[in-house]
Amino acid sequence: DTRIGASTAGRRPMYDL
């Protein structure tokens, strides 16, 4: 899952706020 403003670590979306 590639979302804007979010770094995907493996398959867990880690939001970098």
PDBQT receptor file of N, H, CA, C and O in Angstrom, charges set to zero:
ATOM      1  N   ASP A   1       0.850  -1.206   0.000  1.00  0.00    +0.000 N 
ATOM      2  CA  ASP A   1       0.000   0.000   0.000  1.00  0.00    +0.000 C 
ATOM      3  C   ASP A   1       0.881   1.250   0.000  1.00  0.00    +0.000 C 
ATOM      4  O   ASP A   1       1.598   1.524   0.962  1.00  0.00    +0.000 OA
ATOM      5  N   THR A   2       0.811   1.979  -1.068  1.00  0.00    +0.000 N 
ATOM      6  H   THR A   2       0.229   1.757  -1.850  1.00  0.00    +0.000 HD
ATOM      7  CA  THR A   2       1.611   3.194  -1.168  1.00  0.00    +0.000 C 
ATOM      8  C   THR A   2       0.706   4.409  -1.028  1.00  0.00    +0.000 C 
ATOM      9  O   THR A   2      -0.071   4.724  -1.929  1.00  0.00    +0.000 OA
ATOM     10  N   ARG A   3       0.811   5.078   0.094  1.00  0.00    +0.000 N 
ATOM     11  H   ARG A   3       1.442   4.822   0.826  1.00  0.00    +0.000 HD
ATOM     12  CA  ARG A   3      -0.027   6.260   0.325  1.00  0.00    +0.000 C 
ATOM     13  C   ARG A   3       0.841   7.508   0.423  1.00  0.00    +0.000 C 
ATOM     14  O   ARG A   3       2.024   7.441   0.754  1.00  0.00    +0.000 OA
ATOM     15  N   ILE A   4       0.221   8.646   0.124  1.00  0.00    +0.000 N 
ATOM     16  H   ILE A   4      -0.740   8.700  -0.145  1.00  0.00    +0.000 HD
ATOM     17  CA  ILE A   4       0.958   9.914   0.137  1.00  0.00    +0.000 C 
ATOM     18  C   ILE A   4       1.256  10.326   1.586  1.00  0.00    +0.000 C 
ATOM     19  O   ILE A   4       0.374  10.337   2.444  1.00  0.00    +0.000 OA
ATOM     20  N   GLY A   5       2.528  10.665   1.827  1.00  0.00    +0.000 N 
ATOM     21  H   GLY A   5       3.245  10.656   1.130  1.00  0.00    +0.000 HD
ATOM     22  CA  GLY A   5       2.929  11.074   3.166  1.00  0.00    +0.000 C 
ATOM     23  C   GLY A   5       3.047   9.907   4.119  1.00  0.00    +0.000 C 
ATOM     24  O   GLY A   5       2.974  10.076   5.336  1.00  0.00    +0.000 OA
ATOM     25  N   ALA A   6       3.233   8.705   3.553  1.00  0.00    +0.000 N 
ATOM     26  H   ALA A   6       3.292   8.568   2.565  1.00  0.00    +0.000 HD
ATOM     27  CA  ALA A   6       3.348   7.524   4.404  1.00  0.00    +0.000 C 
ATOM     28  C   ALA A   6       4.437   6.613   3.875  1.00  0.00    +0.000 C 
ATOM     29  O   ALA A   6       4.489   6.320   2.681  1.00  0.00    +0.000 OA
ATOM     30  N   SER A   7       5.291   6.173   4.756  1.00  0.00    +0.000 N 
ATOM     31  H   SER A   7       5.248   6.411   5.727  1.00  0.00    +0.000 HD
ATOM     32  CA  SER A   7       6.370   5.263   4.374  1.00  0.00    +0.000 C 
ATOM     33  C   SER A   7       5.948   3.829   4.676  1.00  0.00    +0.000 C 
ATOM     34  O   SER A   7       5.603   3.505   5.813  1.00  0.00    +0.000 OA
ATOM     35  N   THR A   8       5.976   2.974   3.659  1.00  0.00    +0.000 N 
ATOM     36  H   THR A   8       6.257   3.238   2.736  1.00  0.00    +0.000 HD
ATOM     37  CA  THR A   8       5.531   1.590   3.836  1.00  0.00    +0.000 C 
ATOM     38  C   THR A   8       6.711   0.727   4.252  1.00  0.00    +0.000 C 
ATOM     39  O   THR A   8       7.643   0.506   3.478  1.00  0.00    +0.000 OA
ATOM     40  N   ALA A   9       6.656   0.249   5.470  1.00  0.00    +0.000 N 
ATOM     41  H   ALA A   9       5.899   0.428   6.099  1.00  0.00    +0.000 HD
ATOM     42  CA  ALA A   9       7.706  -0.633   5.976  1.00  0.00    +0.000 C 
ATOM     43  C   ALA A   9       7.215  -2.070   5.860  1.00  0.00    +0.000 C 
ATOM     44  O   ALA A   9       6.485  -2.559   6.722  1.00  0.00    +0.000 OA
ATOM     45  N   GLY A  10       7.625  -2.741   4.785  1.00  0.00    +0.000 N 
ATOM     46  H   GLY A  10       8.218  -2.343   4.085  1.00  0.00    +0.000 HD
ATOM     47  CA  GLY A  10       7.171  -4.109   4.547  1.00  0.00    +0.000 C 
ATOM     48  C   GLY A  10       5.762  -4.071   3.982  1.00  0.00    +0.000 C 
ATOM     49  O   GLY A  10       5.577  -3.758   2.806  1.00  0.00    +0.000 OA
ATOM     50  N   ARG A  11       4.767  -4.384   4.802  1.00  0.00    +0.000 N 
ATOM     51  H   ARG A  11       4.917  -4.637   5.758  1.00  0.00    +0.000 HD
ATOM     52  CA  ARG A  11       3.380  -4.262   4.380  1.00  0.00    +0.000 C 
ATOM     53  C   ARG A  11       2.564  -3.520   5.431  1.00  0.00    +0.000 C 
ATOM     54  O   ARG A  11       1.337  -3.606   5.482  1.00  0.00    +0.000 OA
ATOM     55  N   ARG A  12       3.299  -2.787   6.268  1.00  0.00    +0.000 N 
ATOM     56  H   ARG A  12       4.295  -2.717   6.226  1.00  0.00    +0.000 HD
ATOM     57  CA  ARG A  12       2.643  -2.003   7.320  1.00  0.00    +0.000 C 
ATOM     58  C   ARG A  12       2.837  -0.514   7.030  1.00  0.00    +0.000 C 
ATOM     59  O   ARG A  12       3.958  -0.011   7.099  1.00  0.00    +0.000 OA
ATOM     60  N   PRO A  13       1.767   0.182   6.711  1.00  0.00    +0.000 N 
ATOM     61  CA  PRO A  13       1.872   1.613   6.404  1.00  0.00    +0.000 C 
ATOM     62  C   PRO A  13       2.233   2.428   7.640  1.00  0.00    +0.000 C 
ATOM     63  O   PRO A  13       1.427   2.570   8.560  1.00  0.00    +0.000 OA
ATOM     64  N   MET A  14       3.466   2.968   7.654  1.00  0.00    +0.000 N 
ATOM     65  H   MET A  14       4.122   2.853   6.908  1.00  0.00    +0.000 HD
ATOM     66  CA  MET A  14       3.903   3.784   8.788  1.00  0.00    +0.000 C 
ATOM     67  C   MET A  14       3.852   5.247   8.360  1.00  0.00    +0.000 C 
ATOM     68  O   MET A  14       4.644   5.706   7.537  1.00  0.00    +0.000 OA
ATOM     69  N   TYR A  15       2.910   5.950   8.935  1.00  0.00    +0.000 N 
ATOM     70  H   TYR A  15       2.267   5.577   9.604  1.00  0.00    +0.000 HD
ATOM     71  CA  TYR A  15       2.716   7.344   8.577  1.00  0.00    +0.000 C 
ATOM     72  C   TYR A  15       3.768   8.226   9.236  1.00  0.00    +0.000 C 
ATOM     73  O   TYR A  15       3.930   8.236  10.457  1.00  0.00    +0.000 OA
ATOM     74  N   ASP A  16       4.472   8.959   8.392  1.00  0.00    +0.000 N 
ATOM     75  H   ASP A  16       4.340   8.951   7.401  1.00  0.00    +0.000 HD
ATOM     76  CA  ASP A  16       5.476   9.896   8.894  1.00  0.00    +0.000 C 
ATOM     77  C   ASP A  16       4.858  11.283   8.974  1.00  0.00    +0.000 C 
ATOM     78  O   ASP A  16       4.801  12.010   7.982  1.00  0.00    +0.000 OA
ATOM     79  N   LEU A  17       4.402  11.635  10.157  1.00  0.00    +0.000 N 
ATOM     80  H   LEU A  17       4.448  11.044  10.962  1.00  0.00    +0.000 HD
ATOM     81  CA  LEU A  17       3.770  12.942  10.322  1.00  0.00    +0.000 C 
ATOM     82  C   LEU A  17       4.741  13.898  10.998  1.00  0.00    +0.000 C 
ATOM     83  O   LEU A  17       4.404  15.058  11.232  1.00  0.00    +0.000 OA
TER      84      LEU A  17
